[in-house]
Amino acid sequence: MQGPCSVPRRGRPPPSESILKKELGALCALLSAAMALPASAQPKDFTVYGTMDLGVRHASGLTDRHMPASGSQNSLSSGLNDASRWGVRGTTPLGGGLNAVFELESGLNADTGMPAQGTPFFDRGSWIGLQDTSGNTLKVGRQASLLADALVTIDPLQRRFPDFNPNMTVGALARHGLGTPYGNTGIDGNAYWLNNALKLTNRTGPYQFSAMYSAGEQAGDHKPLSSGGLGLAWEENGTAAAGAYQTFRDASGRQLKAWNLGLSHRAGNVRLAASAARSQTGDGEAARTRQRVVSVGATLSTTQQSDWTLAYYKVDRERASLANDGYGRFVAFYEYRLSMRTRLYAEFDLTNWDDGYQGAGNKSRATGFGLGMQYRF
């Protein structure tokens, strides 16, 4: 006998259909458990958390915002290792192995005390949801895209230096540079965070399946500024693979299609990682912009406190009626953990701009060096 959430068997479905069926099954299980819950529950956990990350940096050919420049600049910068931020999160048991969860997170510039994006205030997350003991979750609100989620296990820098890391800025569209907003983000030029989003995550053994939809909320048409995607991750015995496909629409309904895929492996004190990402927008060849990122890197843990990371990123850009361009970026990172909460770090970076990507009058090669400290609470 089949219930209302049952899916009839019709042989082996294609991969995308199989993922959707898993997601729908997880959603039905979460909702069924929620309907059987008692009316009252007591809070289990409420946490104030955050990261303060500050460093001094000298750059030649780059501004303090890591954009191409003609000269040199010294700066005290926030977020050289990881984004400075603070937030609150909580968990409330509802019975039957189900919890209510929420999170509010705001980015900040630790060197000035100002919000990182200005508006919205909780720019890095604002959501509520349900979570069961298996890790299946249903979250609703402002959340990171599936492209961003995939980078957790596959980025060579492990998402360090977020404002400078091409996997995050170009691959996951935190600074896509397309000149028009794609997706309902609330931040111009940034499709990394999405408003009005529903995200479902289902864990089955070493696999994790994810589905996401962000409503554009435009009167008369549901397509403009909307976004949707699927993600798949696997992790077992020190090896991890992850990837996502997501589409974003602008205010006119034109699509930006993007995907990423990568692999990492840890053996002893060495971690290796490689990934690829691609995005394309435009209705036909006359209006398209295509961007690609390929990355590779390694981390060596020389002691329990010390990590050395080398990473290389290659970015290529193709635009209609314009010459192809791009850049190669090498980043070296050293991190020393003074405690579980406190770490010191140093970084060196070298960027070679290709075919005028940096713009007229700016240096064709950029270098930078930074020293900093991070505290997590």
N, C-alpha and C positions, 0 to 999 in steps of 0.2 A: 504493500500500500504506500502510495506516495503522498507526502505532505505538500503544503503550499509552496515550499521552497525547494522541492525536489527537482532535479534536472534529469530528464529521460535519457537513457543510454542509446546512442546511435552510432556505435563504433568510435574509433579514435578521432577526436576533433582536431582541427588545426591548432597550433600553439596559441594564437591570440584568443581563440574561443575557449581553450582549456584554462587559460589564466583568468578570463572573465568569469567562468563557472566557479573556479576556486574562490574568487573575490566575492561573488554573490552568495556562495555557501557560507563563507565566513561572516558576511553581513547578516544573513538570516540567523546564524547561530548567536551572534551578539544581540540582535533584537529580540529573539525568543527568550534568551536569558534575562534580558532587561525587563520583559513583561512579567516575569515570575518573581521579581524582587519585592522585598518588604518596603513599606512606605518611608521608613526612616533609617538613617545610617549615620555613624559618627566619623568625623575626620580621622584619618590614620596618619597622614603626613602632610606637612606644609613647610616648604623650604624656600628660603631666600638664597640665591646663588649668584655667582657672577665671575667675571674675569677682568683684571686690570692688567693691561699690557702697554708698557711704555719703553721707547728706545730712542737713542740719539742716532742720527743717520747723516752721512754725507753722500750726495749723488752728483754725478756729472752727466749732463744731458737729460736729466729728469727733474720734474718739480717735486715738491713735497707731497703731491697727490699722485705721483708716479706717472705723469704724462710727459711726452717728449718736450725737450727744452733746448735752448741754445747755449745755456751756461751751466753753472754749478750751484748747488744749494745745500746749506746745512739746516737740519730741522730736528725738533723734538717731536716724534711721531707716535701716535697711538695705533696699536694693532699690527706691529711688524711680524709678530709670531702668530697671534690669534686675535680675533676681533674683541676689543673691549666691550663689555656688556654687563647688564644685570637683569635679574628676572625673579619671578616667583612661580613655583609649581606646586601642585598638590594632588593627593590621592585619597579617595574615600571609598572604603569597602562597601559594597552594596549587597553582599551575600551571594551565595552560589558561585563563588570564584570570580565575580565580576567587580571591577572598580570603576568609579567615575574619576576622570583625570582632567587636569587643566594646566595651561602654561601661559604666562605673559612674559615677553622678553623684549628688552629695549637696548639697541646699540648706543654706544656713547664714545665721544672723543675724550680719552682719559687725560690728554694734555690740556684741554680747555674746560672740561666738564659739560660740554654741549652735547645734545643728542646727535648721533652719527648722521642721521638723514634729515633732521629738522622735523619733518612730518612723514608718515604717521609716528606717534609717540612709541607705541610698541611695534616697531618696524620689523623685528626679527621673529615675531610670533605672537598670536593671540587666538587661542583655540580651547575648546572643551571637547571631551570625548569619553568613550568607553574602552576598557581594556580587560581582557580575561587573563587567566593564569598561563596560557600558552603564548602570550605576547601578541595575540591578534588585537588590533586597535581600529577604532572608527573615530576620526577626529574631524571637527568642523571649525573653520575660522581661517585666520591668516597663517599660512604655512609655507615652508620651503618647497620648491618644485621637486619632482622626482629626479630630474637631472642633478640637482644639488644633493639629494639623498644618496645617489649612486656613488658620489665621490668619496664617501666616508671610508670605503675600503680600497679604492683603486688609485687615488691620487698619489703620485710619487712623494710630494711634500706633506702628505696627510693633511691637506687643507691649511697648511701654514701660509703666512703672508697673504691673506685673502684678497686684499686690494691689488695685488701684484701678480697673483697666481693665474696664468692663462686658462687653466682648467675651470676656474671659478668665474673669471671675468668674461672670457669669450665662450668657453665650452658650456658653462651653466648659465650664461647670459646675465651675469651681474652687471656687466658693462658692455652691452652688445653693440653700441655705437651705430644703431640703425636710424637714428633721427626721429623715430616715432614710437610711442609706447605700444608694446605688445603684451597682452594679458592685463588683467585687472590688478595692478601692482601698487598703485599709490606713489610710486617713485619713478620719475622719468628715466628712461634708458636702462631700467633694471627689471628683468623678468625672473629673478632668483626667488623672490617672495611673492606669493599670490594671495589676494583677498578672496573672501567668500568661497573658500575651498572646502571640499569634502575629500578626505583621503582615507582609504581603507587598506590595511596591511594585514596579510595572512601569513603566519609562519607554519611550515610543514617540514619537520626535520631540519636539514641544513638549508632549506630553501625559504625564501621570502618573496611573496608576490605582493605588488602594490598597484593600486589604481587611484586616480585623482581626477577631480573635475572642479574647475573654478568658474563660477558664474560671472558673466560680464555685466549683468544687471543694467542693460541698456533698453530703454523703452521701445517697445514695438518689435524687437529682434533679439533673440537670445545669443546669436553668434558673436557680434562685436565684443572685443576685450575678453572673451571666454578662453579657457584653456582646458585641455584634457590629455591624459597620458597613462602609460603602463610602465611598470618597472619590475625587474626580476633580479634577485641576488642569491648567491650560494656561497657558503663558507664551511669548510671542513678540513681538519688536520693541517692548519696553517695556510691553506690556500683559499683565496676568495675571488669571486668573479661577480661583477655587477654591471647593469646597463639599464637604460631607460629610453623611452621614446615619448616625446611630448609635443603638442602643437599649441600655438598661441595665436590669437587674432588681434589685429589693431582695431581702432574705432570704426574703420570702414569695412571690417570683416575679412581683410586680407590675412593670409596665413603665414606664420613663421613655423617651420618644421625643424625639429632638432632631435638628435640622439647622441648618446655616449655609451661607451663599452670599455671595460678594462679588466685587468687581472693583477692580483698581487700574491706573493708567496713568501712566507717566513720560514727560514730554516736556521735554527740556532740563534745566533746574534745578527743575522743578516735578513733584511726584508727587501724584496725586489718588486717593482710595480711598473706597469705600462698601461696606457689608455689611448683612446681615440675619441674625438667628438666632431660633430658636423652640424651645421645649421644652414638653412636656406629660406629666403623670403623673396616675394615678388611673383607677380602674375605673368609668367612667361619670361623668356630670355631678355627682353628689352628692359625689364625692371628688377631683375633678380640681384640679390647679394648673397654670396655663399662664403662661409667661414669654416675653416677646419683647424683642429688642434690635435697634435700627436705629442705624447709625453712618455718619458722613460726615466727611471731613477732607482736609487738604492740607498738604504739606510743601514749603517753599521753601528751596533751598540757595543762600544769598547768596554764599558763597565755597566753596572746596574743603574748608574746615574747619567751616563754620557751617551748621546746619539750624534752621529755624523751622517748628514744626508746630502747627496748630490742629485740634482734633477735637471733635465733638459726639456724644454717645450718648443715646438715649432708651430707657428701660426701662419696660415695662408688665407688670403682674402681675395675673392673675385667679385668685381662689380661691373654691371653692364655699362658699356661705353667708357670705362676707365681701365687703366693698366692694372694688372694683378700686382699685389704687394703682400707684405707680411713681416714677420720678424722671428728670430730665434732667441731664446732666453735661457741662460744657464744660471742656476741658483745653488749656492752651497750654504748649508745650515748646520750650525753646531748648537746643541742644547745640553745644559747641565742642570740636573734636578737637585736643588738644595734640600727639598722635602717633597712630600706628596702635593703640596700646594704651591711651592715656590720654585722657580727655575730661572736661570740666566741663559742668554743665548747670544750668538753672533751670526751674522749673515753677510754673504758677498754675492752680488749679482752682476751679470754682464748681458746686455741686450744689443744685438746687431739688427738694425732696421734694414729691410729689403725693399728696393725699388721705390724709395721715397715715402714709405709708410709714415715716417715721423713728421712729415710736413716740411714746407720750405723754411730754410733758415735754421733748422734744428740739427743737432749733431747726429751723424749716421751711426754712432756707437754710444751707448750709455752704460755707465757703471755705477755701482752703489755699494756702500758698506755700512752696516748698522750693528749696534750693541744695545741690548735691552734686558729687561726683567719682567717677569710675569708672575702674578699672584692670583690664585683661584680661591674663591670662598663659596 
